[in-house]
Amino acid sequence: MSLVVKDLSIRVGSQHLVRGVSLSIDRGDVVALLGPSGSGKSLTAASLSGSLPGSAMVRGHLEVDGQATPLGDRTRAGIAAIRQDSLTSLHPLVRIDRQLVPVLLRSGEASTRAGALARAELMLEEVGFAAPTQVLRSFPMELSGGQRQRICIVQALACRASYLIADEPTTALDGVSQQLVLSAFRTAAEAGAGILLITHDVVAASSLCSRAVILDAGSVVDQGSFSHLASRAAHPIARSLTWAAHQTTTQDKHTAA
Ligand SMILES: Nc1ncnc2c1ncn2[C@@H]1O[C@H](COP(=O)(O)OP(=O)(O)OP(=O)(O)O)[C@@H](O)[C@H]1O
C-alpha cells in the first residue's frame, strides 16, 4: 500500500516551478522531502493534499493505494495535511474543542462527544500541553503560534488518514515540543500511516525517516537512505544536506557504544 506520484509538474503563469517530480511513500514509512528554500517542497506537498493555489496548473499522476486520483481534487480522502501557516488552517472564530471533536468522531477515534473530548485532551498532552482542558476552551487567537501549530498537528493526526503530508510541522516549536511531535509521528507511522515530512531540520529527519527525497529548483536531484545520500549522492546539495545528519547519527551510535 503506497502513495505514488509520477512526473509531477506545476506551473504558475509562465513559471515552471516543479518539474517531473516522482516519489513514493509506503504505509508505515516516513519519507523526508528536503531541499533549499524555494526548491518546490511546499508546492509538491500542496499538490498531494489538494491545496494548490487556484493559479497553479498541475500535471502528473497520483495513485493512492493503487487507486488513480486526480491531482487537482480538493476533497482527497485518505490524505491529511499539516500546512506551514497554522493560522490559516484553524477557524479563527471557533473554539479548539469544536475544531477537534468532529474530526475525532468522523475518524472513529471516539463515538461520543465525551469520548472525543477525553481523546483530544490525551492527544494534546502527547504534544506537550500541560493544561489541555483550558486549551480546548480557547479560540485560536488566544494561543501562541507554536501552540496553534501543535493543535493543527493534533487535528491532522486525529483524522487517522492513511497518509500525512507535513510541511515544516516543527519549525515554530521549541526543542521539547519538536521531540514530542516527532514521537507522535513515529507512533502514527507504527500504526500504519505513510508520512511525508518536509523540513529543513536534517538531523530530525534522519532520526525519524527511512529515506529522503532531495529537491532543487523544482526537480528531484537525488533520493535514497541517509547514508547513501551522505556518501554516494550524485548532487552536492544532497551531500551537504545529509552530511551533518549522518555525522550526528554516527557520533550518537559511537557515544552509545
Ligand atoms: N502561488 C504562487 N505563485 C507563484 N509562485 C509561487 C507560488 N507559490 C510558490 N511559488 C514559487 O515557487 C517556488 C517554490 O516554492 P515553494 O513554496 O514550494 O518552496 P519551498 O521549497 O517549500 O521553500 P521553503 O523551504 O522556503 O518553504 C518559489 O520560487 C516560489 O516563489
The ligand as an SDF file (V2000), in Angstrom:
LIG
                    3D

 31 33  0  0  0  0  0  0  0  0999 V2000
    1.2850   30.8630   -5.5540 N   0  0  0  0  0  0  0  0  0  0  0  0
    2.4710   31.0360   -6.1460 C   0  0  0  0  0  0  0  0  0  0  0  0
    2.5800   31.8210   -7.2460 N   0  0  0  0  0  0  0  0  0  0  0  0
    3.7580   31.9910   -7.8640 C   0  0  0  0  0  0  0  0  0  0  0  0
    4.9170   31.4060   -7.4630 N   0  0  0  0  0  0  0  0  0  0  0  0
    4.8740   30.6320   -6.3750 C   0  0  0  0  0  0  0  0  0  0  0  0
    3.6530   30.3870   -5.6630 C   0  0  0  0  0  0  0  0  0  0  0  0
    3.9250   29.5730   -4.6100 N   0  0  0  0  0  0  0  0  0  0  0  0
    5.2510   29.3230   -4.6790 C   0  0  0  0  0  0  0  0  0  0  0  0
    5.8240   29.9550   -5.7230 N   0  0  0  0  0  0  0  0  0  0  0  0
    7.2400   29.8820   -6.1190 C   0  0  0  0  0  0  0  0  0  0  0  0
    7.5570   28.5270   -6.3480 O   0  0  0  0  0  0  0  0  0  0  0  0
    8.8710   28.2310   -5.8930 C   0  0  0  0  0  0  0  0  0  0  0  0
    8.8040   27.0670   -4.9240 C   0  0  0  0  0  0  0  0  0  0  0  0
    8.0600   27.4810   -3.7680 O   0  0  0  0  0  0  0  0  0  0  0  0
    7.8220   26.5150   -2.5180 P   0  0  0  0  0  0  0  0  0  0  0  0
    6.9940   27.2730   -1.5250 O   0  0  0  0  0  0  0  0  0  0  0  0
    7.3110   25.2220   -2.9880 O   0  0  0  0  0  0  0  0  0  0  0  0
    9.3300   26.3440   -1.9870 O   0  0  0  0  0  0  0  0  0  0  0  0
    9.8550   25.5540   -0.6990 P   0  0  0  0  0  0  0  0  0  0  0  0
   10.8930   24.5970   -1.1780 O   0  0  0  0  0  0  0  0  0  0  0  0
    8.7130   24.9900    0.0710 O   0  0  0  0  0  0  0  0  0  0  0  0
   10.5560   26.7180    0.0970 O   0  0  0  0  0  0  0  0  0  0  0  0
   10.7020   26.9590    1.7120 P   0  0  0  0  0  0  0  0  0  0  0  0
   11.6880   25.9360    2.1950 O   0  0  0  0  0  0  0  0  0  0  0  0
   11.2530   28.3500    1.7920 O   0  0  0  0  0  0  0  0  0  0  0  0
    9.3430   26.8290    2.3510 O   0  0  0  0  0  0  0  0  0  0  0  0
    9.4200   29.5020   -5.2770 C   0  0  0  0  0  0  0  0  0  0  0  0
   10.2500   30.1270   -6.2430 O   0  0  0  0  0  0  0  0  0  0  0  0
    8.1850   30.3410   -5.0250 C   0  0  0  0  0  0  0  0  0  0  0  0
    8.4700   31.7070   -5.1520 O   0  0  0  0  0  0  0  0  0  0  0  0
  1  2  1  0
  2  3  1  0
  2  7  2  0
  3  4  2  0
  4  5  1  0
  5  6  2  0
  6  7  1  0
  6 10  1  0
  7  8  1  0
  8  9  2  0
  9 10  1  0
 10 11  1  0
 11 12  1  0
 11 30  1  0
 12 13  1  0
 13 14  1  0
 13 28  1  0
 14 15  1  0
 15 16  1  0
 16 17  2  0
 16 18  1  0
 16 19  1  0
 19 20  1  0
 20 21  2  0
 20 22  1  0
 20 23  1  0
 23 24  1  0
 24 25  2  0
 24 26  1  0
 24 27  1  0
 28 29  1  0
 28 30  1  0
 30 31  1  0
M  END
$$$$
